[in-house]
Amino acid sequence: MQFTEEHEWLRADGDVYVVGITQHATEQLGDLVFVELPEVGATVSKDDEIVVIESVKAASDILAPIDGEITEVNEALAATPELANTDATGEGWFFKIKASDPSQLEGLMDEAAYNAFIG
């Protein structure tokens, strides 16, 4: 897994990447109550706001961690947003993206670097 400074994680799944938010992020946000996912087929650029989440504490945007095309979204989150809280790096994933510039992955943190980052 790789991590961004915006508390997103990416996991390779063939030639696409599964993306979600970290357990640390869900703990900071509190219980999620709403998730608006991007459209499948959408082309996004790194740092585009592509997911809207609302929690009991705040509303927040999730940014695209890399350039690419959204190939799948986790429809289960629409009905059960708390999946991101209970299984952040498993069933609580947000979307899958096919990278158009894989070199962007080089700037991401590994788990040790992320854990140091959140201190």
C-alpha positions as a printed Julia matrix, in Angstrom:
119×3 Matrix{Float64}:
   0.0    0.0     0.0
   0.99   3.58   -0.6
  -0.26   6.7     1.17
  -0.77  10.41    0.48
  -0.37  13.35    2.85
  -4.16  13.78    2.5
  -4.62  10.43    4.32
  -5.61   8.37    1.29
  -4.28   4.91    0.59
  -3.72   3.17   -2.74
  -3.34  -0.56   -3.35
  -2.42  -2.05   -6.72
  -5.02  -4.43   -8.19
  -3.6   -5.44  -11.56
  -3.28  -2.3   -13.68
  -5.68  -0.27  -11.52
  -5.4    1.13   -8.01
  -7.97   0.75   -5.26
  -8.28   4.01   -3.28
  -9.71   4.76    0.15
  -9.0    6.83    3.24
  -6.88   5.65    6.12
  -8.07   4.51    9.52
  -6.37   7.63   10.93
  -8.57   9.8     8.67
 -11.76   8.05    9.72
 -10.84   8.48   13.39
 -10.32  12.22   12.82
 -13.6   12.58   10.87
 -15.81  10.49   13.12
 -18.65   8.32   11.84
 -19.32   8.79    8.14
 -22.97   9.39    7.3
 -22.82  10.23    3.57
 -20.52   9.47    0.63
 -20.85  10.89   -2.89
 -18.7    8.88   -5.3
 -17.34   9.89   -8.72
 -18.82   8.64  -12.0
 -17.35   5.49  -13.52
 -15.51   6.48  -16.7
 -14.64   9.96  -15.42
 -11.14  11.16  -16.23
  -9.56  12.93  -13.27
  -6.37  14.82  -12.57
  -4.24  14.57   -9.44
  -5.72  16.76   -6.67
  -9.18  17.06   -8.29
 -11.94  16.91   -5.68
 -13.72  13.7    -6.66
 -15.45  12.3    -3.57
 -17.55  14.17   -1.02
 -17.88  12.68    2.43
 -19.88  13.87    5.4
 -19.36  12.73    8.95
 -20.91  13.56   12.26
 -18.12  16.15   12.66
 -17.54  17.67    9.19
 -17.85  17.52    5.44
 -14.71  16.85    3.46
 -13.51  16.27   -0.08
 -11.34  13.38   -1.16
  -8.79  14.31   -3.82
  -7.64  12.21   -6.74
  -4.23  10.88   -5.66
  -3.1   10.41   -9.28
  -4.21  11.2   -12.83
  -6.4    8.53  -14.39
  -9.8    7.11  -15.22
 -12.3    5.93  -12.61
 -12.98   2.29  -13.46
 -15.21   1.29  -10.54
 -16.82   2.78   -7.43
 -17.81   1.06   -4.21
 -21.59   1.26   -4.44
 -21.9   -0.3    -0.98
 -20.64   2.97    0.54
 -23.64   4.89   -0.76
 -25.96   2.72    1.35
 -23.49   1.98    4.15
 -20.96   4.83    4.49
 -19.83   3.52    7.87
 -17.93   0.75    6.02
 -15.13   3.31    5.69
 -15.02   3.54    9.49
 -15.22  -0.16   10.26
 -12.96  -1.48    7.47
 -11.06   1.51    6.06
  -8.46  -0.48    4.11
 -10.77  -3.34    3.13
 -14.48  -3.15    2.31
 -14.48   0.61    2.9
 -12.59   1.48   -0.31
 -13.98   4.38   -2.39
 -13.01   3.87   -6.04
 -10.63   2.23   -8.48
  -8.53   4.27  -10.86
  -6.45   3.32  -13.87
  -3.32   5.47  -13.71
  -2.53   7.54  -16.78
   0.86   8.6   -15.34
   2.23   5.79  -13.13
   5.29   7.91  -12.29
   3.05   9.92   -9.93
   3.07   6.91   -7.59
   6.77   7.48   -6.91
   5.98  10.48   -4.69
   3.72   8.53   -2.33
   4.66   7.21    1.11
   5.0    3.61    2.17
   3.37   2.48    5.41
   6.41   3.25    7.6
   6.7    6.78    6.17
   2.96   7.35    6.61
   3.05   6.18   10.23
   5.94   8.58   10.87
   3.97  11.35    9.1
   0.93  10.95   11.39
   3.3   10.57   14.35
